[in-house]
């Protein structure tokens, strides 16, 4: 019989503290990551969103992310493309909550409310364009671009951040963008779509039965 070591107990307790319940019987994983809270057939479920284009998608450490800063200040507009016409994860509700727990890396003092933003992606043939953003980020941020107003808040006492659109999102493609500074954004994003008619998302998990809420594989 395995006897839990003090180090293992400390890790377990830390993980449990960072696994808040967001719906009856439904908890966020203590290992972190990025998850979208969806509703399918009236039942809540969490779907993991992986970084688009990142080589770290399959890493066991869900909090590890890839960052490449792009500075769009040099021109009035900047855009970059995501492969494929649709994101792998689609929300069946118009106002999904997105939960983020990733490492902060070498981030500076970007305010929480400005660190994560939701951008609209324009589908063009076999790509989605996240851009045409008129960005200055120096006190005169233009809202004429593709950014969507959202409410961003720290969740509980753990490391999770909750992002919710300020209003219902029209059907289409979107991405959560991480700001690395007042003038820089991360080239790697977490993309998702909104489509009530989309098939069920892969690799989701829902609430645990009340009698078996200790773990889920």
C-alpha positions as CSV (number, residue, x, y, z in Angstrom):
1,X,0.0,0.0,0.0
2,X,1.4,3.4,-1.0
3,X,2.0,5.8,1.8
4,X,1.5,9.4,0.9
5,X,4.7,11.4,1.4
6,X,4.6,15.0,2.8
7,X,5.6,16.3,-0.6
8,X,2.7,14.4,-2.3
9,X,0.3,15.5,0.3
10,X,1.3,19.2,-0.2
11,X,0.9,18.8,-4.0
12,X,-2.5,17.1,-3.6
13,X,-3.8,19.8,-1.2
14,X,-2.6,22.5,-3.5
15,X,-4.3,20.9,-6.5
16,X,-7.5,20.5,-4.5
17,X,-7.4,24.2,-3.5
18,X,-7.1,25.1,-7.1
19,X,-10.0,23.0,-8.3
20,X,-13.0,25.2,-7.6
21,X,-16.6,24.0,-8.2
22,X,-18.2,26.1,-11.0
23,X,-21.4,24.2,-11.2
24,X,-23.0,21.5,-8.9
25,X,-20.6,18.5,-9.1
26,X,-18.4,20.1,-11.8
27,X,-14.9,21.2,-10.8
28,X,-12.1,22.7,-12.7
29,X,-9.0,20.5,-12.8
30,X,-6.3,21.4,-10.4
31,X,-3.6,20.9,-13.1
32,X,-4.7,24.1,-14.9
33,X,-5.3,24.7,-18.6
34,X,-7.9,26.6,-20.6
35,X,-11.5,25.3,-20.5
36,X,-14.9,26.4,-22.0
37,X,-18.0,25.8,-20.0
38,X,-20.6,24.6,-22.5
39,X,-24.2,23.5,-22.3
40,X,-25.2,20.5,-24.4
41,X,-28.8,19.1,-24.2
42,X,-29.3,21.1,-21.0
43,X,-26.3,19.6,-19.3
44,X,-23.1,21.5,-18.3
45,X,-19.8,20.2,-19.5
46,X,-16.2,21.5,-19.7
47,X,-14.3,21.3,-23.0
48,X,-10.5,21.9,-23.1
49,X,-9.2,24.5,-25.5
50,X,-5.6,24.0,-26.7
51,X,-3.3,26.7,-28.0
52,X,-3.6,27.0,-31.7
53,X,-0.4,26.2,-33.5
54,X,1.5,25.3,-30.3
55,X,3.8,22.3,-30.1
56,X,3.0,22.1,-26.4
57,X,-0.6,20.9,-26.9
58,X,0.1,17.4,-25.7
59,X,2.3,18.2,-22.7
60,X,1.1,16.8,-19.4
61,X,1.6,20.2,-17.8
62,X,-1.5,22.0,-18.9
63,X,-0.2,25.3,-17.6
64,X,2.8,25.5,-20.0
65,X,2.1,27.7,-22.9
66,X,4.0,29.0,-26.0
67,X,4.5,32.7,-26.4
68,X,5.7,34.8,-29.3
69,X,5.1,38.5,-29.0
70,X,4.0,40.5,-31.9
71,X,4.0,44.3,-31.8
72,X,1.3,45.7,-34.1
73,X,2.0,49.3,-33.2
74,X,4.1,49.9,-36.3
75,X,1.1,49.9,-38.6
76,X,-2.5,50.9,-38.2
77,X,-3.7,47.3,-38.6
78,X,-2.3,43.9,-38.0
79,X,-3.6,40.4,-38.6
80,X,-2.6,36.8,-38.4
81,X,-4.3,33.6,-39.5
82,X,-5.5,30.4,-37.9
83,X,-5.6,27.2,-40.0
84,X,-9.0,25.7,-40.8
85,X,-12.4,27.3,-41.2
86,X,-13.6,26.3,-37.7
87,X,-12.1,25.9,-34.2
88,X,-12.2,22.3,-32.8
89,X,-14.1,23.5,-29.8
90,X,-17.6,25.0,-30.4
91,X,-19.9,26.5,-27.8
92,X,-23.5,25.6,-28.0
93,X,-24.5,28.6,-26.0
94,X,-24.0,32.2,-27.0
95,X,-22.3,33.4,-23.9
96,X,-19.8,30.7,-22.7
97,X,-17.6,31.2,-19.7
98,X,-13.9,30.5,-20.3
99,X,-11.6,29.5,-17.5
100,X,-7.8,30.1,-17.8
101,X,-5.0,28.9,-15.5
102,X,-1.6,29.1,-17.3
103,X,1.9,30.1,-16.2
104,X,2.6,33.8,-16.1
105,X,6.0,33.4,-17.6
106,X,7.9,36.7,-17.9
107,X,4.8,38.8,-18.0
108,X,5.1,42.4,-16.7
109,X,2.4,44.2,-14.7
110,X,-0.4,43.8,-17.2
111,X,-3.7,44.4,-15.3
112,X,-5.8,41.3,-15.1
113,X,-8.7,43.0,-16.8
114,X,-6.5,43.7,-19.8
115,X,-4.4,40.5,-19.9
116,X,-7.0,38.3,-21.6
117,X,-9.3,39.6,-24.4
118,X,-11.7,37.9,-26.8
119,X,-11.3,38.6,-30.5
120,X,-13.6,37.9,-33.4
121,X,-12.0,35.8,-36.2
122,X,-13.1,36.3,-39.8
123,X,-13.5,33.0,-41.7
124,X,-12.0,33.2,-45.2
125,X,-11.8,30.0,-47.2
126,X,-9.7,27.6,-45.2
127,X,-8.4,30.1,-42.6
128,X,-9.6,32.3,-39.9
129,X,-8.2,35.8,-39.7
130,X,-7.7,37.3,-36.2
131,X,-6.8,40.8,-36.9
132,X,-7.5,44.0,-38.7
133,X,-7.2,45.4,-35.2
134,X,-6.6,49.1,-34.9
135,X,-4.4,48.8,-31.8
136,X,-2.5,51.4,-29.9
137,X,-3.0,50.1,-26.4
138,X,-1.5,53.3,-25.0
139,X,-4.6,54.8,-23.5
140,X,-6.5,55.2,-26.8
141,X,-7.3,51.6,-27.6
142,X,-9.5,51.5,-30.6
143,X,-12.6,49.4,-30.4
144,X,-13.1,49.5,-34.1
145,X,-11.2,46.2,-34.4
146,X,-12.3,42.7,-33.6
147,X,-12.1,42.8,-29.8
148,X,-15.2,41.8,-27.9
149,X,-16.0,43.5,-24.6
150,X,-15.7,40.9,-21.8
151,X,-15.7,40.6,-18.0
152,X,-12.4,39.2,-16.6
153,X,-12.1,38.3,-12.9
154,X,-10.0,36.1,-10.6
155,X,-11.9,33.0,-9.5
156,X,-11.6,32.3,-5.8
157,X,-8.2,31.9,-4.1
158,X,-6.6,29.7,-6.7
159,X,-5.0,30.6,-10.0
160,X,-8.0,30.4,-12.2
161,X,-9.2,33.4,-14.2
162,X,-12.8,33.6,-15.5
163,X,-13.6,35.3,-18.8
164,X,-17.2,35.9,-19.9
165,X,-18.4,38.0,-22.9
166,X,-20.2,41.1,-21.8
167,X,-23.1,40.2,-24.1
168,X,-24.1,37.2,-26.2
169,X,-21.8,36.3,-29.1
170,X,-23.2,36.0,-32.6
171,X,-22.5,32.6,-34.3
172,X,-19.0,32.6,-35.6
173,X,-15.3,32.1,-34.7
174,X,-13.4,33.6,-31.8
175,X,-10.2,33.4,-29.9
176,X,-8.9,34.3,-26.5
177,X,-5.9,36.5,-26.9
178,X,-3.2,37.0,-24.2
179,X,-1.7,40.5,-23.9
180,X,2.0,40.4,-23.0
181,X,2.2,44.1,-22.5
182,X,0.5,47.4,-23.2
183,X,1.7,47.1,-26.8
184,X,2.3,43.4,-27.4
185,X,0.0,40.4,-27.8
186,X,0.8,36.6,-27.9
187,X,0.7,35.2,-31.4
188,X,-0.6,31.8,-30.0
189,X,-4.2,32.0,-29.0
190,X,-7.0,29.7,-27.7
191,X,-9.6,29.5,-30.4
192,X,-13.3,28.5,-30.2
193,X,-16.5,29.0,-32.1
194,X,-20.1,29.6,-31.3
195,X,-22.5,27.3,-33.1
196,X,-25.7,26.0,-31.5
197,X,-25.9,23.3,-34.2
198,X,-22.3,22.1,-33.9
199,X,-21.6,18.4,-33.1
200,X,-20.6,17.5,-29.5
201,X,-17.1,18.6,-28.5
202,X,-14.4,15.9,-28.0
203,X,-12.9,15.0,-24.7
204,X,-15.4,16.8,-22.4
205,X,-16.3,16.0,-18.9
206,X,-19.4,16.9,-16.9
207,X,-20.6,16.9,-13.2
208,X,-19.5,13.9,-11.1
209,X,-22.2,11.8,-9.3
210,X,-22.7,13.0,-5.7
211,X,-21.7,9.6,-4.4
212,X,-18.4,9.6,-6.3
213,X,-16.9,13.1,-6.3
214,X,-13.4,12.2,-5.3
215,X,-11.8,11.8,-8.8
216,X,-12.5,11.3,-12.4
217,X,-10.3,9.7,-15.0
